[in-house]
Amino acid sequence: MSYSVYDLLGNIGVFLIVAMYLALHTDRIASDSVTFSLLNALGAVLILISLSVNFNLSSVIIEFFWLGISLYGLYKSLLRKA
């Protein structure tokens, strides 16, 4: 098994999502913060990039939902700041 740049991007994406989940549950970040939504969205995008090479339909579906929900949260956070 080889480890490609796409694997690395996917792993970074997983790390970002898991780190935000941990930060949320340890009260280090608020769920309505721009940072929380932005890093979740970035994580989903990186995972989707890795899935473009190693396709898995179930994973693609969940990452599209994760991205959409994160972008919605980002939109709400930015509206609140405006």
Biotite code that builds the C-alpha atoms (Angstrom):
import biotite.structure as struc

atoms = struc.array([
    struc.Atom([0.000, 0.000, 0.000], chain_id="A", res_id=1, res_name="MET", atom_name="CA", element="C"),
    struc.Atom([1.343, 3.413, -0.939], chain_id="A", res_id=2, res_name="SER", atom_name="CA", element="C"),
    struc.Atom([0.693, 6.690, 0.861], chain_id="A", res_id=3, res_name="TYR", atom_name="CA", element="C"),
    struc.Atom([-0.058, 9.564, -1.495], chain_id="A", res_id=4, res_name="SER", atom_name="CA", element="C"),
    struc.Atom([-0.552, 13.285, -1.114], chain_id="A", res_id=5, res_name="VAL", atom_name="CA", element="C"),
    struc.Atom([-4.304, 12.585, -1.338], chain_id="A", res_id=6, res_name="TYR", atom_name="CA", element="C"),
    struc.Atom([-4.060, 10.293, 1.670], chain_id="A", res_id=7, res_name="ASP", atom_name="CA", element="C"),
    struc.Atom([-2.238, 13.046, 3.542], chain_id="A", res_id=8, res_name="LEU", atom_name="CA", element="C"),
    struc.Atom([-4.914, 15.619, 2.643], chain_id="A", res_id=9, res_name="LEU", atom_name="CA", element="C"),
    struc.Atom([-7.654, 13.251, 3.772], chain_id="A", res_id=10, res_name="GLY", atom_name="CA", element="C"),
    struc.Atom([-5.855, 12.598, 7.045], chain_id="A", res_id=11, res_name="ASN", atom_name="CA", element="C"),
    struc.Atom([-5.441, 16.326, 7.663], chain_id="A", res_id=12, res_name="ILE", atom_name="CA", element="C"),
    struc.Atom([-9.171, 16.721, 7.008], chain_id="A", res_id=13, res_name="GLY", atom_name="CA", element="C"),
    struc.Atom([-10.008, 13.982, 9.499], chain_id="A", res_id=14, res_name="VAL", atom_name="CA", element="C"),
    struc.Atom([-7.699, 15.587, 12.060], chain_id="A", res_id=15, res_name="PHE", atom_name="CA", element="C"),
    struc.Atom([-9.402, 18.977, 11.636], chain_id="A", res_id=16, res_name="LEU", atom_name="CA", element="C"),
    struc.Atom([-12.893, 17.553, 12.073], chain_id="A", res_id=17, res_name="ILE", atom_name="CA", element="C"),
    struc.Atom([-11.956, 15.418, 15.066], chain_id="A", res_id=18, res_name="VAL", atom_name="CA", element="C"),
    struc.Atom([-10.004, 18.291, 16.654], chain_id="A", res_id=19, res_name="ALA", atom_name="CA", element="C"),
    struc.Atom([-13.017, 20.595, 16.333], chain_id="A", res_id=20, res_name="MET", atom_name="CA", element="C"),
    struc.Atom([-15.294, 17.939, 17.798], chain_id="A", res_id=21, res_name="TYR", atom_name="CA", element="C"),
    struc.Atom([-12.949, 17.518, 20.752], chain_id="A", res_id=22, res_name="LEU", atom_name="CA", element="C"),
    struc.Atom([-12.576, 21.286, 21.176], chain_id="A", res_id=23, res_name="ALA", atom_name="CA", element="C"),
    struc.Atom([-16.359, 21.630, 21.213], chain_id="A", res_id=24, res_name="LEU", atom_name="CA", element="C"),
    struc.Atom([-16.822, 19.008, 23.912], chain_id="A", res_id=25, res_name="HIS", atom_name="CA", element="C"),
    struc.Atom([-14.000, 20.366, 26.049], chain_id="A", res_id=26, res_name="THR", atom_name="CA", element="C"),
    struc.Atom([-15.469, 23.893, 25.856], chain_id="A", res_id=27, res_name="ASP", atom_name="CA", element="C"),
    struc.Atom([-12.461, 25.277, 23.986], chain_id="A", res_id=28, res_name="ARG", atom_name="CA", element="C"),
    struc.Atom([-14.573, 26.499, 21.070], chain_id="A", res_id=29, res_name="ILE", atom_name="CA", element="C"),
    struc.Atom([-18.188, 27.547, 20.603], chain_id="A", res_id=30, res_name="ALA", atom_name="CA", element="C"),
    struc.Atom([-20.347, 25.764, 18.061], chain_id="A", res_id=31, res_name="SER", atom_name="CA", element="C"),
    struc.Atom([-21.469, 29.108, 16.651], chain_id="A", res_id=32, res_name="ASP", atom_name="CA", element="C"),
    struc.Atom([-17.951, 30.431, 16.046], chain_id="A", res_id=33, res_name="SER", atom_name="CA", element="C"),
    struc.Atom([-16.590, 31.164, 12.596], chain_id="A", res_id=34, res_name="VAL", atom_name="CA", element="C"),
    struc.Atom([-13.482, 29.098, 13.346], chain_id="A", res_id=35, res_name="THR", atom_name="CA", element="C"),
    struc.Atom([-15.488, 26.001, 14.245], chain_id="A", res_id=36, res_name="PHE", atom_name="CA", element="C"),
    struc.Atom([-17.533, 26.053, 11.045], chain_id="A", res_id=37, res_name="SER", atom_name="CA", element="C"),
    struc.Atom([-14.615, 27.076, 8.833], chain_id="A", res_id=38, res_name="LEU", atom_name="CA", element="C"),
    struc.Atom([-12.313, 24.297, 10.040], chain_id="A", res_id=39, res_name="LEU", atom_name="CA", element="C"),
    struc.Atom([-15.106, 21.723, 9.775], chain_id="A", res_id=40, res_name="ASN", atom_name="CA", element="C"),
    struc.Atom([-15.777, 22.838, 6.198], chain_id="A", res_id=41, res_name="ALA", atom_name="CA", element="C"),
    struc.Atom([-12.077, 22.725, 5.362], chain_id="A", res_id=42, res_name="LEU", atom_name="CA", element="C"),
    struc.Atom([-11.813, 19.246, 6.854], chain_id="A", res_id=43, res_name="GLY", atom_name="CA", element="C"),
    struc.Atom([-14.735, 18.040, 4.746], chain_id="A", res_id=44, res_name="ALA", atom_name="CA", element="C"),
    struc.Atom([-13.216, 19.541, 1.590], chain_id="A", res_id=45, res_name="VAL", atom_name="CA", element="C"),
    struc.Atom([-9.872, 17.845, 2.235], chain_id="A", res_id=46, res_name="LEU", atom_name="CA", element="C"),
    struc.Atom([-11.574, 14.500, 2.794], chain_id="A", res_id=47, res_name="ILE", atom_name="CA", element="C"),
    struc.Atom([-13.592, 14.977, -0.402], chain_id="A", res_id=48, res_name="LEU", atom_name="CA", element="C"),
    struc.Atom([-10.363, 15.649, -2.303], chain_id="A", res_id=49, res_name="ILE", atom_name="CA", element="C"),
    struc.Atom([-8.919, 12.384, -1.012], chain_id="A", res_id=50, res_name="SER", atom_name="CA", element="C"),
    struc.Atom([-12.159, 10.607, -1.937], chain_id="A", res_id=51, res_name="LEU", atom_name="CA", element="C"),
    struc.Atom([-11.830, 11.831, -5.510], chain_id="A", res_id=52, res_name="SER", atom_name="CA", element="C"),
    struc.Atom([-8.914, 9.398, -5.825], chain_id="A", res_id=53, res_name="VAL", atom_name="CA", element="C"),
    struc.Atom([-10.116, 6.625, -3.507], chain_id="A", res_id=54, res_name="ASN", atom_name="CA", element="C"),
    struc.Atom([-13.867, 6.837, -4.105], chain_id="A", res_id=55, res_name="PHE", atom_name="CA", element="C"),
    struc.Atom([-16.353, 5.578, -1.523], chain_id="A", res_id=56, res_name="ASN", atom_name="CA", element="C"),
    struc.Atom([-19.965, 6.636, -2.093], chain_id="A", res_id=57, res_name="LEU", atom_name="CA", element="C"),
    struc.Atom([-21.048, 6.523, 1.554], chain_id="A", res_id=58, res_name="SER", atom_name="CA", element="C"),
    struc.Atom([-18.100, 8.662, 2.607], chain_id="A", res_id=59, res_name="SER", atom_name="CA", element="C"),
    struc.Atom([-18.708, 11.162, -0.190], chain_id="A", res_id=60, res_name="VAL", atom_name="CA", element="C"),
    struc.Atom([-22.352, 11.510, 0.849], chain_id="A", res_id=61, res_name="ILE", atom_name="CA", element="C"),
    struc.Atom([-21.560, 12.173, 4.503], chain_id="A", res_id=62, res_name="ILE", atom_name="CA", element="C"),
    struc.Atom([-18.806, 14.639, 3.637], chain_id="A", res_id=63, res_name="GLU", atom_name="CA", element="C"),
    struc.Atom([-21.145, 16.609, 1.347], chain_id="A", res_id=64, res_name="PHE", atom_name="CA", element="C"),
    struc.Atom([-23.635, 16.834, 4.218], chain_id="A", res_id=65, res_name="PHE", atom_name="CA", element="C"),
    struc.Atom([-20.820, 17.787, 6.628], chain_id="A", res_id=66, res_name="TRP", atom_name="CA", element="C"),
    struc.Atom([-19.656, 20.489, 4.232], chain_id="A", res_id=67, res_name="LEU", atom_name="CA", element="C"),
    struc.Atom([-23.171, 21.817, 3.666], chain_id="A", res_id=68, res_name="GLY", atom_name="CA", element="C"),
    struc.Atom([-23.959, 22.003, 7.375], chain_id="A", res_id=69, res_name="ILE", atom_name="CA", element="C"),
    struc.Atom([-20.596, 23.645, 8.081], chain_id="A", res_id=70, res_name="SER", atom_name="CA", element="C"),
    struc.Atom([-21.177, 26.250, 5.370], chain_id="A", res_id=71, res_name="LEU", atom_name="CA", element="C"),
    struc.Atom([-24.630, 26.955, 6.802], chain_id="A", res_id=72, res_name="TYR", atom_name="CA", element="C"),
    struc.Atom([-23.081, 27.436, 10.257], chain_id="A", res_id=73, res_name="GLY", atom_name="CA", element="C"),
    struc.Atom([-20.415, 29.693, 8.776], chain_id="A", res_id=74, res_name="LEU", atom_name="CA", element="C"),
    struc.Atom([-23.098, 31.760, 7.038], chain_id="A", res_id=75, res_name="TYR", atom_name="CA", element="C"),
    struc.Atom([-25.052, 32.126, 10.300], chain_id="A", res_id=76, res_name="LYS", atom_name="CA", element="C"),
    struc.Atom([-21.894, 33.091, 12.217], chain_id="A", res_id=77, res_name="SER", atom_name="CA", element="C"),
    struc.Atom([-20.946, 35.725, 9.666], chain_id="A", res_id=78, res_name="LEU", atom_name="CA", element="C"),
    struc.Atom([-24.482, 37.148, 9.619], chain_id="A", res_id=79, res_name="LEU", atom_name="CA", element="C"),
    struc.Atom([-24.431, 37.433, 13.406], chain_id="A", res_id=80, res_name="ARG", atom_name="CA", element="C"),
    struc.Atom([-21.132, 39.342, 13.276], chain_id="A", res_id=81, res_name="LYS", atom_name="CA", element="C"),
    struc.Atom([-22.429, 41.765, 10.622], chain_id="A", res_id=82, res_name="ALA", atom_name="CA", element="C"),
])
